[in-house]
Amino acid sequence: MLEFAVNLIEQIGLIGAGLLIAIEVIILPIPSELILLLTGFNVSLGTFGFVSAILITTLGSVAGALLLYSFGYFFSEERVEHIVKKYGKYVGISHKDFHKTISWFERHGYQLVFFGRLLPVIRSLVSIPAGLTNMNVGKFVLFTSLGSGVWNTIWITTGYVLGDNWAMAEAYAKWLDYAVYSAVAVLFLFLFVRATKGVIKYRNR
């Protein structure tokens, strides 16, 4: 996978990174961290611009997400479930993960489209229930862009800072992921507490 990513980016540049990220959204076994670290390394060499790297990879994330959104939009939940159950294993999607994402989306809706982009598996699967429920496509693209932009910026920056040692970060990707997840959990908790206080204050008027 590493050799394929390096060759593709060398041949077609930043568009290759965006294409790989779009594919990663759909085919889960492809590690976005590796692609983004490699992109960040190229930024450190001056091959890509920092802002353009974030924009193109985020566009790739949105493109892949919209494809899965369309999958949910044009098929019934029963049909989608049948396809996931039969073919999901070939792209790293389990029937259990699919149902878990559906349940989380029913509880959190738009928020999950944003925060889910920072979580494994969820960042791909959340697009399907968004399509199934006919979520406003403008809001879907907005929240997807924001969440994916945060994720891509974190890893591209890491690759940029590490420079020639960017590949070393892959070995510690799991721990870096945990750090991101912890930050997301803290932010989500902060927003929840803030919203709860606002409701209590309104009711006490």
Secondary structure, DSSP 8 states (H G I E B T S, - for coil): -HHHHHHHHHHHTHHHHHHHHHHHHHSTTS-HHHHHHHHHHHHHHTSS-HHHHHHHHHHHHHHHHHHHHHHHHHS-HHHHHHHHHHHGGGGT--HHHHHHHHHHHHHHTHHHHHHGGGSTTHHHHTHHHHHHTT--HHHHHHHHHHHHHHHHHHHHHHHHHHGGGTTHHHHTHHHHHHHHHHHHHHHHHHHHHHHHHHHHHHHT-
